[in-house]
Structure formats: C-alpha cells, structure tokens
Amino acid sequence: MGFLKDFCFITPLAEWSKGLFINFKCSNEDLDDFFANEAYDYQKQLIGKTYYFALKENPRSIVCAFTIANSSVSVKNLPNRGKKIKENIPREKHIGNYPAVLIGRLGVSSDYKRQHAGTELLNFIKSWFVNPNNKTGCRFVTVDAYNSPDVLSFYEKNGFCYLFSSLKQEQEKTKNNNLKTRSMYFDLIELFGPWAEIQSAIIP
Ligand SMILES: CC(C)(COP(=O)(O)OP(=O)(O)OC[C@H]1O[C@@H](n2cnc3c(N)ncnc32)[C@H](O)[C@@H]1OP(=O)(O)O)[C@@H](O)C(=O)NCCC(=O)NCCS
C-alpha cells in the first residue's frame, strides 16, 4: 500500500511526454530544468534513463521523477570506509569495484512533499535491482545527494550511508572545500536482512 502504488503509474520518459515537465516543480530549479529540457537528450545518448510516476486519474500530472544510470562503487581509494562497505561481503568476494546503480536525478513534486512519496520512490528503485528479473548484478544504489540538511536527512532516513566517513575526508579526497553534494550509498543486500520488511511494501 502506498500513494504511488495505489494512485499512480510509472512510465519511461518519451519524446512526446517531455513537454509534460513544463508543469513539474519540485522546488529545485536545476532539477526542474533538467527534467524539462535535458533528460530526454541524456536518454538518447544512453547516459541516463528517466522515469516518472503520474496520476492514474490525470496522466499529465507528474508526481515524481528520477534518472538512473549504471555506476560502480570503488573501494580502492577509501581506506577506512572501504572496510565498512566490504563488511557484509565475504572475504573471498572482495574486489576493487562493486556494481551499482546511480540515482542521477530525483525529485518529488512540491504538491506531494513530506507525504512519503520520496520514500516510496526510493523503495521502488531499490526493488528493481534486487528483482530476480534484473539482468545484471547490482550491489549498491548510489547518489550524489545535495549537501543540504533536508536532502541528507531524506537519504539517511532511507538507509543510505556516506561513502566518506566525514565531510572533511570527502573534501580532502575530492580536493573541494565547497562540496555541493555528498556521495552516499545503500547496500542492496540489506533488503535481505534487517530491511526485509521493505520488500512487502515494494511495488511489484
Ligand atoms: C528530497 C525529496 C526527494 C524528499 O521527498 P519527500 O517525498 O518529501 O520525502 P518523504 O516524505 O519521503 O520524507 C522521508 C523523510 O525524509 C526526511 N525529510 C524529507 N524532507 C525533509 C525536509 N524538507 N526537511 C527535513 N527532513 C526531511 C524526513 O525524515 C522524512 O520523514 P518524516 O516526514 O516522517 O519526518 C523532495 O523534497 C524533493 O524532491 N526535493 C527537491 C529535489 C531534491 O533535492 N532532490 C534530491 C536530489 S539528490
């Protein structure tokens, strides 16, 4: 049960539907602009695929949207965090790069904020990559989360961890003292452990 599951449908962005995003406002102008003007070109270049949920009763009304792409988590340059990332992986399966899916963009319409649509959306994305029909191995969901308390709190609340153990470490490693985003990840293996109850809330 959930708003997206009960009242919405999901569909990939298509050339005809990009115009619908003129009315989509998620209170972040860069994101609004990306979905309306750039997402389809990214998709044509095969570097980011965009999907959106719209209302069943009004298919022109978009509730939330996201763009995803193949990615990886490299533990080679993460001496401390690398250990944490690998702690749920058997030693004999330790490798330098783990397959992941990157949430490149994600936004919930301002009309539906703080009603757990974003949480349901993250659960939906997670569920795709543990689905037995998923075509490739995918261990992590990653995101470069906007470095603002509300967005970081949103991802933390949804089980995401920081790739770097502190802001200072991330600044040092990226040689950037003015980070606009924080690298975060969710270990999909958790859906088979303490987070297993999520699976019953997942949209099939
Ligand atoms: C960030 C965003 C996706 C959250 O979507 P949402 O549907 O409003 O989030 P939810 O209702 O599922 O929130 C889940 C939890 O996240 C935290 N959270 C969400 N929005 C928050 C805010 N503005 N301030 C503080 N905490 C917040 C809360 O802990 C919340 O749980 P609670 O409401 O029970 O306290 C949405 O606000 C958005 O689209 N923002 C603009 C675009 C953006 O910043 N996207 C992220 C790109 S990295």
Ligand as a Chemical Component Dictionary entry (heavy atoms), coordinates in Angstrom:
data_LIG
# 
_chem_comp.id                   LIG 
_chem_comp.type                 NON-POLYMER 
_chem_comp.pdbx_formal_charge   0 
_chem_comp.three_letter_code    LIG 
# 
loop_
_chem_comp_atom.comp_id 
_chem_comp_atom.atom_id 
_chem_comp_atom.alt_atom_id 
_chem_comp_atom.type_symbol 
_chem_comp_atom.charge 
_chem_comp_atom.model_Cartn_x 
_chem_comp_atom.model_Cartn_y 
_chem_comp_atom.model_Cartn_z 
_chem_comp_atom.pdbx_ordinal 
LIG C1  C1  C 0 14.201 15.471 -1.069 1  
LIG C2  C2  C 0 12.837 14.986 -1.577 2  
LIG C3  C3  C 0 13.057 13.992 -2.727 3  
LIG C4  C4  C 0 12.104 14.299 -0.419 4  
LIG O1  O1  O 0 10.869 13.781 -0.909 5  
LIG P1  P1  P 0 9.591  13.641 0.070  6  
LIG O2  O2  O 0 8.565  12.837 -0.628 7  
LIG O3  O3  O 0 9.188  14.993 0.523  8  
LIG O4  O4  O 0 10.241 12.854 1.290  9  
LIG P2  P2  P 0 9.494  11.894 2.350  10 
LIG O5  O5  O 0 8.156  12.446 2.668  11 
LIG O6  O6  O 0 9.557  10.500 1.851  12 
LIG O7  O7  O 0 10.478 12.072 3.591  13 
LIG C5  C5  C 0 11.060 10.970 4.272  14 
LIG C6  C6  C 0 11.889 11.504 5.417  15 
LIG O8  O8  O 0 12.979 12.282 4.902  16 
LIG C7  C7  C 0 13.217 13.406 5.784  17 
LIG N1  N1  N 0 12.889 14.658 5.078  18 
LIG C8  C8  C 0 12.272 14.779 3.869  19 
LIG N2  N2  N 0 12.163 16.084 3.541  20 
LIG C9  C9  C 0 12.715 16.783 4.555  21 
LIG C10 C10 C 0 12.887 18.178 4.801  22 
LIG N3  N3  N 0 12.481 19.110 3.923  23 
LIG N4  N4  N 0 13.484 18.544 5.969  24 
LIG C11 C11 C 0 13.907 17.643 6.854  25 
LIG N5  N5  N 0 13.762 16.282 6.679  26 
LIG C12 C12 C 0 13.179 15.871 5.543  27 
LIG C13 C13 C 0 12.273 13.235 6.954  28 
LIG O9  O9  O 0 12.931 12.482 7.941  29 
LIG C14 C14 C 0 11.127 12.442 6.343  30 
LIG O10 O10 O 0 10.409 11.655 7.266  31 
LIG P3  P3  P 0 9.185  12.297 8.125  32 
LIG O11 O11 O 0 8.378  13.164 7.188  33 
LIG O12 O12 O 0 8.431  11.097 8.608  34 
LIG O13 O13 O 0 9.839  13.097 9.190  35 
LIG C15 C15 C 0 11.958 16.173 -2.049 36 
LIG O14 O14 O 0 11.876 17.125 -1.027 37 
LIG C16 C16 C 0 12.468 16.869 -3.309 38 
LIG O15 O15 O 0 12.071 16.500 -4.420 39 
LIG N6  N6  N 0 13.320 17.902 -3.136 40 
LIG C17 C17 C 0 13.810 18.700 -4.273 41 
LIG C18 C18 C 0 14.709 17.882 -5.156 42 
LIG C19 C19 C 0 15.883 17.287 -4.422 43 
LIG O16 O16 O 0 16.524 17.918 -3.602 44 
LIG N7  N7  N 0 16.168 16.006 -4.759 45 
LIG C20 C20 C 0 17.284 15.266 -4.212 46 
LIG C21 C21 C 0 18.332 15.199 -5.250 47 
LIG S1  S1  S 0 19.820 14.495 -4.588 48 
# 
loop_
_chem_comp_bond.comp_id 
_chem_comp_bond.atom_id_1 
_chem_comp_bond.atom_id_2 
_chem_comp_bond.value_order 
_chem_comp_bond.pdbx_ordinal 
LIG C1  C2  SING 1  
LIG C2  C3  SING 2  
LIG C2  C4  SING 3  
LIG C2  C15 SING 4  
LIG C4  O1  SING 5  
LIG O1  P1  SING 6  
LIG P1  O2  DOUB 7  
LIG P1  O3  SING 8  
LIG P1  O4  SING 9  
LIG O4  P2  SING 10 
LIG P2  O5  DOUB 11 
LIG P2  O6  SING 12 
LIG P2  O7  SING 13 
LIG O7  C5  SING 14 
LIG C5  C6  SING 15 
LIG C6  O8  SING 16 
LIG C6  C14 SING 17 
LIG O8  C7  SING 18 
LIG C7  N1  SING 19 
LIG C7  C13 SING 20 
LIG N1  C8  SING 21 
LIG N1  C12 SING 22 
LIG C8  N2  DOUB 23 
LIG N2  C9  SING 24 
LIG C9  C10 SING 25 
LIG C9  C12 DOUB 26 
LIG C10 N3  SING 27 
LIG C10 N4  DOUB 28 
LIG N4  C11 SING 29 
LIG C11 N5  DOUB 30 
LIG N5  C12 SING 31 
LIG C13 O9  SING 32 
LIG C13 C14 SING 33 
LIG C14 O10 SING 34 
LIG O10 P3  SING 35 
LIG P3  O11 DOUB 36 
LIG P3  O12 SING 37 
LIG P3  O13 SING 38 
LIG C15 O14 SING 39 
LIG C15 C16 SING 40 
LIG C16 O15 DOUB 41 
LIG C16 N6  SING 42 
LIG N6  C17 SING 43 
LIG C17 C18 SING 44 
LIG C18 C19 SING 45 
LIG C19 O16 DOUB 46 
LIG C19 N7  SING 47 
LIG N7  C20 SING 48 
LIG C20 C21 SING 49 
LIG C21 S1  SING 50 
# 
